[in-house]
Amino acid sequence: MRADVPGPEEARVGSGTVPTTVDGDLPDGLIAAFDAYEQALAADDQVALAASFEPTATVMRADAGGLLVGHDAITAFRGRRGSGPVRRVVECHVRVVDADAALIVSVNAPASGGRGVVTQLWRREPRTGSGRGRPWRIASAQVQAPPPAIDRRVWRVVGEPLVSGRRDDGVTGAAPPAGSRALVGETVAVKDLFAVAGHAIGAGVPARLAGAAPEPRHAAAVQHLLDAGADLRGIAQTDEFAYSIAGRNSAYGTPPNPAAPGAISGGSTSGPAAAVALGQASIGLGTDTGGSLRVPGSYQGLWGIRTTHGAVDRAGLLPLAPSFDTVGWVTRDVDTLRRSAASSLRSADQVSVEPSYVVDPGLLSSVTPGVRAEFGRALDEATAAGRIPRPEPVVLGDVAHLFELFRVLQAFEAWQSDGDWITAHPGELAADVSARFAFGATVSPRQAEEARVALAHERRRLEALLQGRVLLLPSASSAAPSLSATAAEVDAVRSATLGLTCIAGVLGAPAVSAPVLEVPVAAGRRAPVGLCLVGPRGADLSLVELAATWATWATWAT
């Protein structure tokens, strides 16, 4: 039976009477519990909000950012979100399941405009003793908020498209070189380090954006994709000056990670990777200096490549550390990655690589037990199935020393690239990014040159050791850390991951991250981790083909 609720107690929500319908006999206390929840939300009463959800490992809350399972995960989300949305309930519809369970669908009007819908399954606490006074709690909630025009965590500017992949450069009307239009129908999210004609480069820093002039022409890497027929969907966010692999930005926020809700997105190609993972673009154009394509690809279950150093023209790219900066892409499938790479790499400069693999067991000492176990399992299964020949063990040597040399030279070059601006604009950067630049300011030219010479020696040593074979390793030391992780915890993960990712940087070599691995995380859920293939310089396209042999094994491939 469907009926209007006549009594003011049941129909009253918040500060006014709300039109309410009920299908079934309304249980005592249900609407009062719903009203108390809305009042707690308006007051940002964290204790009351936590008490409104069942204190179990199976309680659920979902929104556009993904699904959270377990009371601890939901409570942590509320704690880091800050104050709740300001909204007014305008409709309430109750569908009674039985005396102890009911579905409530409410429509709300946020102060920011639009309409939202919340669907909640409410259950009464199990009967004990007399059963009187049993509280109602939420067992499951689905929150649908009005969609923002632009999610500022992901995008800086968006168009439909922002730049069309038509047969001219969008500025001079010149025709592109003859060649394949292999990217017609694809859309690109461009990291906010590349020049896009008519737009300034912000580098993830609002103050820099405010003082920057519009670029007169597209960066070479942008133009390659346009020439291949892709549309530029928009300019996406990056970590501040791209000097991080976490994906956090103190001004714009952390882009969502749909593959691991409640976890960081990974950076510094954070916005393009999130745009691709969310389905808002099919190609993310980014850079990789110390892992900035491979890490967000790993955390979000995407395919990604860091190209051979210098293989893609860096004209129109704001530098961080030119000795290591490379161009690359993230995609949801390996075929799109293949076409993106082929559109921007000169085939005459490419070499082939044989499917011969090596593994350094010592590299696994810095990864989490879950990643170590999953990496071993994936190799064992692929070898047993005949997908790859069994990798040979190698010892790369003191990787901690390698990382320290990398860190010193990267920091020195980063300060040379951006130090003048940072000095003139104190207080504009997050503490962790500011600390890295501050270290770079202390590195002398002599120290930088010593590191450069030592790295050249290490490159020659590693190339002789690898002998053109492909190094297999995890793309990151762990799955994506929680959004609630402390700065110290994120920094520890960063250091462990850079110990893996810096190897390709030292070699100047291409590296592909394939979404093959998944590891257990909280509440019995699993999250992606990439399998990384590092090949010899110039073997970019061949390395993508080798990575493609893993496609049918890729848990997170779409």
Phi, psi and omega in degrees: 000139179249127183210151173286145177277119186277328190283141181294334180294313181289326185273352185271124177229125181066234186261003183211174178274131185246132175304123186227135174242150181226133173250102183116181179277118184293120179291149178298138172082353185293308182295327177296320178294319178298316179298318180297323179296314180296323178292321177295323178296316180296326181271357185052045179277095186298323181294313180294322179295317178298322181288343181284341180259146178303133182278060185233169176276357184250352179298145187230148172218128181232145171212195183297340179278350179127191185253131172252133181238128178104142183299321181297317181295320181291319179296319178297321178300314182295322181295323182272346182287332187085203184299147182282174182290144174273114185210160179235127179287129183245343175214149177217126182233123184248130174240108186282128176272308174200190185297340185240012180207142179204150176258128177242124174246119182239146175251132181234157178246101178294150178298336180279355178109166179082192177225142176239159179230133178237127177246123184229136169262115180257140176226145177276145179304139182306148184292130172222139180060232183287339180081001182279144176072024180287125184284152173269139177221159181276127177263332180203141180219136174238119185251122177242105180267159175301132183291136176288152176298317177219129173279106185293344175289333185258313190244145169265319177209142184226147174222176180232067351271175174288318175221129180276145177277045179284178186274049168203171187273005177077357181234304184260346184080008181288143179285142178286167177299150176297146179159189185292145172251051191290350184249014176302130181095348178270154179238146189238133168258119186261127176299141185284049170234344183265142176290131171237122187307130179089357181234147177277159173268124182260336179057029177076012184233110183305322182293325177291318179301318183297331183259002184266145179273153176299145181281140182282337183209165179288148169298153181303319182294326176292316182297323178304315182290320177296319179297331179277002174101357180287149172265140175273110182288321180176179177261125186253159187289160175221161170299156185303118183054020178061024184258057179191161172237016183272325185095358179278144176221122187293339181265317188257344181097180182261122177301149180291155176241095184294339179281339181214075180306137182088003180242161179290162186272337188086148182213187007269357174278053190285310181296310178302319180295316179296320179300319179290313181297327179280352181083015181271350174205158180258344179226132172252118177268123184214190177235160177219110177257310178232015180134014192286352168256319185292323183289309175298327175298318179296314183292332187248011176068040182247160169275141180206152177224136164261122185276164174308137182304121179087357183289329176250130181305127182261014176301132181084011178253128175289121186281155167248293177226094190303335178292343184233343184299130174224164178258149176192188187218154168237143182214168178273344180219159186287331180294318178295324176297317180300313181291325178296315180295317182295332181287342188241349181255137177283120182299331180295337181268357186268148177236161179266153177230139180279154178284069178238124192240151174227156178222137173255105181302334181295333179295335184282353181292337183265356183265165180289157179304323180296317178294318180300315181293318182290323177298314179296319180297316182298318179294318180298315182292318180295322179292314181297327180277357181079012180291321179223152171290154182298127179297144176270142178284141174225164175238110183283346179099204186281091182291331177298321177293320178301313181296322181295318176299315177301313183299318182294311182291321177300314182296319179299311182293325178298319179292322176297325182286318192233359185300321181298316180295316182297319178298322182280349182227067182295147175081009184269349186249156174297157186300319184291318178293318179300321180295323179293318177294322179299321176296318179301327179293339181270349182279122182279158175304325179293316178298320180295319180293321177298319178294322180296316179295316180296322178293323176298320176296317180295323178298313180297320179296315181294320179297321178293325180288317184283329176053043177078002179277163183266126177274129176254135178197164174293148179286337180213161184282346183202173165291172183301128176296158179293150173299336180270002179298145179287165178300322179294320179294317179295321180293323178295318177296320180301312181297317179296320181290319179296333174297336176270312189286336184292341182299313178296324179296318178295320180285342188066029192256159175285151177214130180249133174255120180252133184282072187259326189262155170215140185233153178294141173230195186299153174061032175072011180267167180236152183223156186283152168218137182279152168261124185257134174245119178251121183245178178291158180301136179087359182259029186303304184293322178295323180293323176298320179295320176295319179297328181296336178294343177271355189303319181287347178263351189287110182301322188258003178290146179243000000 
